[in-house]
Amino acid sequence: MTRAPLAPFPALRMRRLRQADWIRRLVRETTLTPADLIWSVVVHDGEGKVPVASMPGMSRLSIPDLAAAAREARALGIPALAVFPFIDGVHKDALGAHAADPENLVARAVAAIKDAAPEVGVICDVALDPFTDHGHDGVIENGRILNEATVERLVAQALMQARAGADVLAPSDMMDGRVGALRQALEAEGHTDVMIMSYAAKYASGFYGPYRDAIGSGKLGTGSVENPADKKTYQMDPANTNEALREVALDIAEGADMVMVKPGMPYLDIVQRVSEAFAVPTFAFQVSGEYAMLMAAAQNGWLDEERVILESLSAFKRAGAAGVLTYFAPRAARMLGA
């Protein structure tokens, strides 16, 4: 009996490994757990929770609510909170001087988290924009952001946060040399265990708008020479990738323990390049605009909310991120633990 010739790879069927949930879980290449999440929270100096209109489902938290969030994070297995402040206008000025006040909202927020759940890490944003009346991340003179004058103020802010008990300082300003200045100041004052998570590749992005609403940031581009229209002179050009590697290399050399790419989903290629090139803990920030887009579409019935939350977070892990800063952290952790 003559047999018909065999076709190439006659037994190859990729769908065999997809046919049931148990086998899909068994061969899954990327795993997302609550331990991969950092909960981004905005705290305010009033009572109760204040909804943020441009971020459906997200609210500014009072200090007591923040303490409750820390306890929730501990219960859910979320390792850390990243704290961002909504500062009352009475405390704002052109230099962001209140950022270094040892009794300010950030210092009290750190203390509240550590009292409520000392096992939960506290990450503090090192930047002046929540504290300046013009909304920029630095000191302005004749329409220019002054690098060295800004770094000097960032160091004072960071030292205050370290003294308050912050575990990680996360400079997000994108001034040149600020990581080295922060590390030197921390070492000189004995804060040798305080970590630096540098916003090493932070882009001048249009995805930050809802965050500015959440923290009540000053309005950019008022027409005054003292208020530049955007942050393009110090944040990165969205068209560049090699520049990101140079920025990351500099921050690692200056003493960063971890690095971050911001925004997240539009820059997954940068996350992958950075994680592969440097083999250091690389984090991504799923920023306010990403959150707002997904939530708005889900609330209109255009997307399956739970599916896209986990799918988007898994994309960061697939690209090589060690973890993700996200406003979805508690929601995702509950889904992952179900």
N, C-alpha and C positions, 0 to 999 in steps of 0.2 A: 504494500500500500504506500503510495506516495504522499508525503506530508507537505502541506503548504509551508512555504518559508515563513519563519517567525519575523514579525515586525520588530523594529528596534525597541528595546526596553518594553517588552510586552506586558510586564507585570507592574509597571510604574503608574500608580494612581495617587496623586497628591491628596485627594479628598479622603483617603483612608484615615489620615491623621486628624481629620476634622469632624468625623462622623458622630461623636458624642462628647458631652461636656467633660467627662473624666479624662479622655485622651487629649482634648485640647488643653486642659490644665496641665497635664503631665508633660507635654512637649513645648509648653509656652516658653518663649525665649526671654521675654521681659516680664518681670513681676513688680507690681505696684503694691506697697503696703503703707499703713499709716506712718511708719518710720521714715518714709520718703518725703513727708509733708512738713512744711513750716507754715504755721497759721499767721497770715498777715492781718493785723488788727489795727483799727484806728480808735484812739482814746480821746475823750473830751473831758473838760473840767466842770461838767454839770451833773445833772441827775438823769438816771435812766438811759435808755437806748434811743438814739436819734437816727431814723432812717436816712440813707443817702439816696436821693431821688434818682441819680444816674447809675446807681448800682443796686438793682432790685434784689431784695433779700439781705442786703448788707447794712449794718448800722454802726454809727460811732458808739463806743461803749464808755460808760462811766467807770470810775475806778472800782467800785464794787462789782460791776458787771465784768470788768477785766479780770478781777480775781476769780470770779466764777468761771470765766473762759479758761483760765490757767488750770483750774481743777478739772474742767471738762477735757482739756488737752491731755492731761495726765491719764484720765480714765480711758481715753480713746487711743492712747499710744502715740500721740503726736509729740515729737521730741522738743519742739521749741516754738515760741511766739516771736514774731517780728513786729515791733511796736512803732507806730507812726502817730504823731500828735496833731490834734486840731487845736490850734492856739488862738485864744481870744485876741482880737485886734488891739486891745489895750497894751498887750505885751510885745507888739511888733514894732520894729524900727528898721531903718535902712541897713544897719549892721547886723541885725539878728542877735543882739547882745543877750537876750533872754535865754538863748540856747545853752549858755554855760551856767545859768542860775542853778545852784544845788537844790533849790526848793521848787523847781519848775515841774510841769506836768509829767515830763518823761521820767524824772528822778522818782517821783511818787508812784508812777506806773510800775517801774522796775521793782520798787520795794513791795508793792501790792502783789505782784506776781510771785516774788520770792517768798513772801509770807504765806501765800495761799498754796503754792505748789513748788517747793524748792527744787524738786527733781526736774522741772521743766526749764529748758534753756531760754534765755532772754537775749534777743538780738535787737540792738538799737541802731536806728538810722542816724548816721553822722552827716548832716546837711543843714544848711541854713534856711532853705526855702520855706519851711513851715513858720519860721520866726521873722522873716523879712517882710516889710510892707510892700515891696515890689515883686515878690514871688520868685526872685532868682536865688541861685545856690551860692552866691558869693557877694563880696563887697564890690560895689560899682563906683567907678570914677570916670567922668566924661564919657559915659556910655560903654565903658569897657569893664569886664570882670577882672579884678585884680587877683592874680594867682597867689602870690605870697601872703598878701594881707588876708585872703580868705583862708589859706592853710593855717595861719596863726589862730584864727578864730575856731576853725575846726578842731584843732588840737585842744583848745580850752573846753570845747563842747565834749569831746571824746573823753577827756580826763574826768570831767564831771560824771559822765555816764559810767565809767569804770569804777569810780568811787561809790556810786550808787548801787553797784552790784551787777551791772550788765556782764554777761558772759561773752558776748560777741559784739564787736563794733563793726558797723557796715557802712563805710564811707561811700556815699552815692553822688557826690558832688562833681566828680570827674576833673578836679584840679590836678595838675601835674605835681608829683612828689608828695602827695598827701599821705600815702601809705607809709613811706619811710619816716615822715615826720611824726605820724601817730605811733609807729612802732618804737621809735627812739624815745618819745615822751613817756610811753607806757613802761618801757624798761627802766627809765631813769626814776620813775616814781614807784617801782616795785610791782607793777601790775603785769608780771611776766606770764601769767596764765590766761590773761584776757586775749581772746582770739580776734583776728581781723578777717572778715569776709568782705573782700573788696568788690564793689560794683566795677569790675575791671573793664567790661565792654558794655557801656550804657549808651544807647543810641538816642539821638534827638528825634524822638518818635511822636507820632500823632495819637498813640494809644494810651497816653497818660491823662487825658482830659478828665475822666471821672474821678481819678485820684485827687486831682487839684480841687474838685468839688468836695471830696470827702474830707480833706484836711483844711479847706477854706484858704487855699493858697492865694497870694496876691495876684492880681490880673497883670499878665505880661503885655508889653507893647502898648502902653497908654499914650504914646506919642512923645513923652518926655525923653530927653537925651539921657536921663538917668534910668530909663527902663527899656532896655533892648527888647525887640519884638519877639525874640525866641532864644533858645539855648544852644544854637548851632555852633557858637564859637568855643564851647567847652564839652558838649556831648557829641558823640560820634555821628558821622555821616552814614545814614542807612545803606548807602551804596557800597560800603567798604567791608571787606573781610580780612585782608592781610593786616590792616591797621589794628584790628581786634587782637590779633596774635601779638603784635608789638606791645599793645597796652597791657595785656595779661602778663607778658614776660617781664615788663617793668615792675608791675605790682608784686609779682612773686619775688623778684630780686630785692624789692624794698621790704619784704617781710610779711606779705599776705599769707595767711594759712589756708584760705579758701578763696575762690573767685566766683563771680556771678556774671551772667549774661542777661541783659534786660533791654527790651521786652523778651517774651518767651517764644510763643508759637511762630511769629514771623521770622524768628532768628534761630530756628533749630539747626540750620547749617553751621552757625557760629558755635552753638553748644557742642556739636559733634567735633568740629575742628579743634576747639580749645581742649576738650576732654582727651582727645587722641594725641594732641601735640604735647601736652604738659603733664598728663597723668596726675593731676592734683584734683582735690574735691571741687567739682564744678557744679554750680547751682544755676537754676533758671528762675526768673520771676514771671509768673503768669499775671500780667499787670491788669489794672482796673479796666482798661478798654477791652481786653480779651474776656474778662469776666462779664462785662456789661453786654457784649455782643452775644455771648452764649445764652445768658439769662433772658435777654430781650427776645431772642428767637424762640427759646423754649416757652416763654410765657405767651407767645403768639401761636403756639402749637406747631411751629415749623421744625423744631428739633426735639428729640427725646432727651430731656434734661439730664437724667441720670447717666444715660449712655455717653453723651458727649462730654460730661464732666470727667468720667473715668478714661474715656478715649483720649481726651486732650492731655490729661496728666500722664498717661502711659507714654505718649509721644515724647515727652521730655526724658523719661527713663530710657526709651529706645534710642534716643539721640546721644545718650551717654551722661546725662545729668545724675549727680549723686542725690539730688533732692530738688524740690520745687517749692518756692514761696508762692502761696496761693490763698485767695479769699475763700476758696472752696474747701479748705482743709477739713473742718469738722464734718461737713456734709460727705465728703469723699471717704473720710475715715469710718463714718458710720456705715456707709455702703460696703466698704471693704471688709468690715468686721461682721457683716450680716451672714 
